[in-house]
Amino acid sequence: MPKKRVTKAQRAYAKRYNKRRQYYEGKTYKVFKNIFIDFGEKVSKAIKDKKKFAEFATTEKDIIPYINYDYLEKKVKYGLEVTAQKTIPGMSVWINRDQKWNLTPKQIPSITSKSYKRYKKKIGKKVTSITETTRKQISSIVQDGLEKGWKVDEIAEAIQTKTVQMSKGRAHRIAFTEAEITTSISNEETAKEAQMNKKTWLHTNIAKEPRAAHQLLDGMTLKMDQLFNVNGFDAWGPHDDSLPPEEVIYCSCLLTFS
C-alpha cells in the first residue's frame, strides 16, 4: 500500500497553484460568458428577422431553422482553443519558476506542444457536449413559449433574456473545469520534462461537495509510471483522459512531484 503523507511545503504549493489557476479560470470565464450572451442575441435577432415566415409558428420545428448551432460550435471551439493556448504555456513557465526546476526557455515550447496535443484530442467531444446542452436549454424555452401561446417576438426575447441568465452559471462551470484540465496537463508535462521520479495526489478541499474517493487519495505518492485508483478507474492523475465526467467536473485535486 503506497504511503500517504502531505508536507507543509506541498500544501503551500497547492495554495499558490490554485491562485494561479484561478487567474486563468477568470480569463476563460469571460470568454465563455460572452460566447453564450452573443449566441442568445444572434438567435433572438434571427427569429425576429424571419418573423414574417415564422409568425404562424405552432411547433418547435417552425423555429429551429433560424437557430444557427454551427455558429455556436465554431465559437465554442475557438474559445476552448484560445484559452488553452494561453493557459498552457503560461502555467508551464510559472510551475518551472515556482518549483525551481531550472528548465530552460528552449524547453517550454516542447512542453507546450505536448500539452496542447493532449488537450486538443478532447476538444471535439467538448464542443459537441457544450452545444448539445445549449440546444436542450433553448429547446425548453421554445417549447415553454409555444405551450403558453407566446408570439414569435416573445419567444425570441425569452431566449435572449434566459441565455444571459444562464451564461454566468454555464461559463463558470466550463471555466473551472477547463482551467483545471489545462493547468493539470501543464503541471504533468512540465514535471516529466524536469525528469521528476514521483507524484503525490493532493486534495485541496476547494469543492463544495468533496468526492470521498478523491479524499482517500490525498497524500498518496506513486512512481511516475504507476496509476491511481480513482473510484474504480485507473488514472495517471486528476483530470486524466481515462476518467468519466463525474470524476473530473469541479475537481480541484492536483499533483505535486519530487
FIDORO-619680 format. One line per field, with one value per residue (C-alpha): residue number from 1; x negated, y, z negated. Coordinates in pm, 1 decimal. Each point is the difference from the previous one (the first is absolute). Layout:
<recs>
num <- (NUM  ...)
east <- (X  ...)
north <- (Y  ...)
up <- (Z  ...)
</recs>
This chain:
<recs>
num <- (1  2  3  4  5  6  7  8  9  10  11  12  13  14  15  16  17  18  19  20  21  22  23  24  25  26  27  28  29  30  31  32  33  34  35  36  37  38  39  40  41  42  43  44  45  46  47  48  49  50  51  52  53  54  55  56  57  58  59  60  61  62  63  64  65  66  67  68  69  70  71  72  73  74  75  76  77  78  79  80  81  82  83  84  85  86  87  88  89  90  91  92  93  94  95  96  97  98  99  100  101  102  103  104  105  106  107  108  109  110  111  112  113  114  115  116  117  118  119  120  121  122  123  124  125  126  127  128  129  130  131  132  133  134  135  136  137  138  139  140  141  142  143  144  145  146  147  148  149  150  151  152  153  154  155  156  157  158  159  160  161  162  163  164  165  166  167  168  169  170  171  172  173  174  175  176  177  178  179  180  181  182  183  184  185  186  187  188  189  190  191  192  193  194  195  196  197  198  199  200  201  202  203  204  205  206  207  208  209  210  211  212  213  214  215  216  217  218  219  220  221  222  223  224  225  226  227  228  229  230  231  232  233  234  235  236  237  238  239  240  241  242  243  244  245  246  247  248  249  250  251  252  253  254  255  256  257  258)
east <- (0.0  -154.8  -78.7  230.3  -160.2  30.7  -267.4  49.6  -200.2  240.4  304.7  -162.4  -68.1  363.0  115.7  -235.8  97.0  372.3  -45.3  -173.4  263.8  274.0  -165.7  42.3  346.2  103.9  -128.8  185.1  320.1  10.0  -47.5  285.7  238.2  -32.7  43.8  334.1  129.6  -101.7  170.5  323.0  5.2  -60.0  274.3  247.2  -84.9  18.3  348.7  122.6  -146.1  186.8  318.1  208.7  -87.7  28.3  287.6  233.8  -239.5  187.8  -278.5  -367.9  -81.5  138.4  -265.8  -302.7  -112.4  -80.1  -235.5  -356.5  -168.4  -290.5  -92.3  5.5  -220.4  -260.3  -0.1  -26.3  -286.0  -177.9  58.0  -146.1  -299.5  -91.8  26.7  -205.8  -265.9  -40.1  33.9  -236.0  -324.2  67.3  53.7  -308.3  -220.0  153.6  -41.8  -362.1  -77.0  195.3  -150.5  -349.9  -36.9  -239.4  146.6  -128.8  221.7  -75.8  173.5  330.3  120.1  -41.7  204.1  264.7  22.6  40.4  254.7  211.0  1.7  136.5  268.4  95.7  90.9  306.2  111.2  240.2  196.3  1.7  139.7  273.6  92.7  15.6  201.8  243.4  62.4  72.5  230.9  202.7  24.8  124.5  236.6  152.4  51.2  165.4  229.2  101.5  80.6  206.5  196.7  78.6  105.9  -277.7  -57.5  -324.4  -139.1  68.7  -179.3  -294.9  -15.8  21.2  -290.7  -217.0  94.4  -40.0  -323.5  -148.1  126.8  -140.3  -329.2  -156.0  58.2  -97.3  -306.6  -114.6  36.0  -187.3  -268.9  -63.8  -21.1  -204.9  -242.5  -48.8  -64.4  -239.1  -200.7  -11.3  -136.4  -260.6  -96.7  -48.8  -190.5  -227.6  -80.5  -78.9  -232.8  -169.8  -46.9  184.6  18.2  307.2  345.2  226.3  376.9  127.3  364.4  45.2  342.3  113.9  307.1  328.8  76.4  -333.9  -18.7  -74.0  -201.6  -224.4  -43.7  -121.7  -282.2  -122.8  -372.5  -42.1  -338.2  -74.4  -277.2  55.5  102.0  249.6  374.9  236.0  325.6  261.7  332.6  -64.7  -165.9  -375.0  -141.8  -341.0  130.4  293.3  190.3  -152.2  153.3  100.1  229.5  374.0  150.7  134.1  -358.2  -128.3  261.6  -70.2  -293.3  -276.3  -251.0  -355.1  -335.8  -328.3  -325.6  -335.1)
north <- (0.0  334.6  240.8  299.8  315.0  367.7  249.3  366.6  88.6  -199.1  167.8  339.5  -84.5  -105.9  342.0  181.9  -234.2  57.5  374.2  -13.1  -236.6  239.4  271.2  -211.4  -108.9  367.2  54.8  -309.3  104.5  333.2  -168.8  -247.3  240.7  224.2  -297.4  -98.6  356.8  66.4  -320.6  84.8  342.3  -145.7  -261.7  264.1  230.5  -281.7  -101.7  360.6  60.5  -304.4  92.1  21.7  -364.0  -121.5  206.0  -296.4  -232.6  -263.5  -255.2  11.1  -116.6  328.6  192.3  -235.8  100.9  348.0  -123.6  -29.1  -262.7  -26.9  354.6  -98.0  -304.5  215.5  255.3  -268.5  -171.5  333.5  76.4  -331.4  30.3  359.6  -36.4  -321.8  162.7  274.9  -211.2  -286.5  191.2  253.3  -272.7  -194.7  306.7  70.1  -361.3  -13.8  327.1  -85.8  -349.4  115.5  -281.9  207.7  -92.5  227.3  228.7  -230.1  -290.5  182.3  -18.2  -379.3  -22.5  228.3  -205.0  -332.1  148.8  160.0  -319.6  -188.6  260.0  36.2  -369.7  65.2  332.6  -157.2  -179.5  308.6  215.7  -255.3  -28.3  377.3  57.9  -281.8  135.7  343.2  -155.4  -169.1  321.7  202.6  -279.5  14.1  377.1  -34.9  -281.9  191.8  308.4  -195.0  -173.6  338.2  140.3  257.1  188.9  -52.7  332.1  -105.2  -330.3  183.9  237.5  -291.6  -175.9  310.1  73.9  -355.5  -55.5  296.4  -140.1  -347.5  125.9  74.0  -346.0  -185.8  216.8  -54.6  -377.5  -14.7  244.0  -185.2  -342.3  104.1  206.5  -301.1  -228.3  229.4  92.7  -366.7  -104.7  279.3  -111.9  -361.5  71.7  251.3  -257.2  -263.8  241.7  71.6  -377.8  -30.0  -352.9  4.7  159.7  73.8  48.5  303.6  61.6  375.9  15.3  278.7  -188.1  62.6  -371.4  -184.0  -344.9  -263.4  -205.3  300.3  73.8  -355.6  65.3  312.9  -36.4  -323.1  -12.1  -222.4  -39.1  197.2  -305.8  -130.9  66.7  121.2  -185.0  275.4  -141.6  -315.6  173.1  -19.1  345.7  163.7  288.0  240.7  96.9  -293.2  -86.7  -341.2  152.5  52.7  352.9  -65.7  -41.6  309.9  279.8  239.1  -215.6  219.4  -272.5  30.2  -177.8  104.2  -156.6  -97.8)
up <- (0.0  104.7  -282.2  -54.2  -131.9  85.6  -102.9  -86.1  310.5  218.4  -156.1  52.6  363.4  46.5  -121.2  238.5  282.8  -48.5  -19.1  337.7  139.8  -107.8  207.7  315.0  -110.4  -8.0  352.1  126.5  -178.3  181.5  338.2  -46.6  -166.2  305.4  236.3  -154.4  -20.9  360.4  117.3  -182.7  163.8  346.0  -41.5  -117.9  289.6  257.6  -116.7  2.5  346.4  131.5  -178.3  315.1  73.1  -358.3  -134.7  30.9  -186.1  -193.3  -52.9  -86.8  354.7  132.7  -193.3  2.9  354.2  -130.6  -274.5  130.9  -218.1  244.4  -98.1  -368.3  63.1  174.7  -283.2  -270.0  185.1  34.6  -368.9  -114.1  232.0  -74.3  -379.6  4.1  218.6  -260.8  -313.7  85.8  71.9  -274.7  -258.6  110.6  -45.2  -341.3  -123.8  114.5  -178.9  -316.0  -36.4  100.4  252.2  210.8  335.3  275.2  214.4  294.6  -177.9  -58.1  365.3  -8.7  -320.9  148.4  318.9  -184.8  -239.8  272.1  208.0  -300.1  -60.6  365.6  26.6  -215.7  147.2  250.4  -271.6  -220.4  283.2  70.6  -366.9  -61.0  318.6  -78.2  -351.1  149.2  258.1  -276.4  -200.3  296.1  101.8  -347.2  28.9  343.0  -111.7  -312.4  208.5  251.6  -274.6  -153.0  335.1  25.7  321.6  188.8  -125.5  -357.8  49.2  153.3  -297.5  -243.8  170.1  -23.1  -363.7  -127.5  193.1  -186.4  -330.7  69.7  141.8  -339.7  -143.1  315.3  61.6  -358.4  24.5  330.2  -116.1  -326.6  164.0  304.2  -206.8  -227.7  298.0  188.3  -311.1  -103.7  340.5  -17.5  -349.7  108.8  321.8  -173.0  -270.1  263.0  180.4  -333.5  -43.1  -329.1  -145.9  -224.5  -10.8  -297.7  20.2  -191.0  -86.9  -43.2  -171.7  233.9  125.6  -181.0  19.4  -21.9  154.2  -264.8  250.4  68.9  -370.9  -52.2  246.5  -179.8  -66.3  197.5  174.8  299.0  254.9  319.0  202.0  -256.6  7.5  -270.8  -61.4  13.3  -109.4  202.4  297.1  68.7  65.2  30.7  -210.5  -51.8  318.4  188.8  338.1  -134.8  -263.8  63.1  -30.3  -350.7  -123.6  181.6  -7.8  -290.1  -113.2  -144.9  -88.2  127.8  2.8  -155.7  115.3  -142.3)
</recs>
